[in-house]
Amino acid sequence: MTMIDDVADRTGLRGFTTWAEVDTGFWVGSTDGVFLGTIEREAADRYLARDAVSRDVGEYPDLAAARTAVLERIDQTLPSAEGTRHP
C-alpha cells in the first residue's frame, strides 16, 4: 500500500491529508479520521476523482490535480466538517 501525505490547509482541517493506495490505481483520502473521497486511475493520464459521497468531481491528467480537486470540494461534500476542525 502506498501512502501520500499532504497538508490539509485548503480544507480548514488541521493536520495531514493521507492518500492510501488501497489497490493498484485506487486511492482513498482521509484527514483526522474523516473520509474525503477516492481517486481511480483510468489510464496513464486520466484520474477520476470522487468526493466523500461518491459523486464525480471530475477527470484529471495526474494524481496531484485529482487530489487537489477532492480537497477543494470538501466544504460542499462535508457540511459537518466544521465539527471536525481543531481550535
C-alpha positions in Angstrom: 0.0 0.0 0.0 1.3 3.5 -0.9 0.7 6.4 1.3 0.8 10.1 0.2 0.5 12.9 2.8 -0.5 16.5 2.1 -1.1 19.4 4.4 -4.9 19.8 4.6 -4.8 23.6 4.8 -7.3 24.1 2.0 -10.0 22.2 3.9 -9.7 24.2 7.2 -8.9 20.9 8.8 -5.6 20.9 10.6 -3.1 18.1 10.1 -2.4 16.0 7.2 -4.5 14.5 4.4 -3.5 10.9 3.8 -4.0 9.3 0.4 -3.6 5.5 0.7 -3.4 3.4 -2.5 -5.5 0.5 -1.2 -5.5 -1.3 -4.6 -3.4 -0.7 -7.7 -4.6 2.6 -9.1 -7.2 3.3 -6.4 -6.5 5.8 -3.6 -8.7 6.7 -0.6 -8.2 10.1 1.1 -8.8 11.0 4.7 -7.8 13.6 7.3 -8.2 13.3 11.1 -10.3 10.2 10.6 -12.7 12.0 8.1 -13.2 10.2 4.7 -12.6 12.7 1.9 -13.1 10.7 -1.3 -11.4 8.4 -3.8 -9.3 8.6 -6.9 -9.1 5.9 -9.6 -6.5 5.8 -12.3 -8.4 5.0 -15.5 -5.3 5.4 -17.8 -1.8 6.7 -17.6 -3.0 10.3 -17.9 -6.6 10.0 -16.7 -7.6 10.1 -13.0 -11.3 10.0 -11.9 -11.9 11.8 -8.6 -15.0 11.3 -6.4 -16.0 13.1 -3.3 -16.9 11.5 0.1 -20.4 10.7 -1.1 -19.2 9.1 -4.4 -20.2 12.0 -6.6 -17.9 12.6 -9.6 -15.6 15.5 -9.0 -14.0 15.2 -12.5 -11.3 13.7 -14.6 -7.7 15.0 -14.3 -4.4 14.4 -16.1 -2.5 13.5 -13.0 -2.9 12.3 -9.4 -1.9 15.7 -7.9 -4.6 17.5 -9.8 -7.2 14.9 -8.7 -6.2 15.2 -5.1 -6.4 19.0 -5.2 -9.9 18.8 -6.7 -11.2 16.4 -4.0 -9.8 18.7 -1.3 -11.4 21.8 -2.9 -14.8 20.0 -2.7 -14.7 19.1 1.0 -16.8 22.1 2.2 -19.5 21.2 -0.3 -19.3 17.5 0.5 -19.0 17.5 4.3 -21.2 20.2 5.7 -20.4 18.8 9.1 -16.7 19.4 8.6 -17.0 22.4 11.0 -17.3 20.0 13.9 -14.0 18.3 12.9 -11.9 21.4 13.0 -9.5 21.9 15.7 -9.2 25.2 17.6 
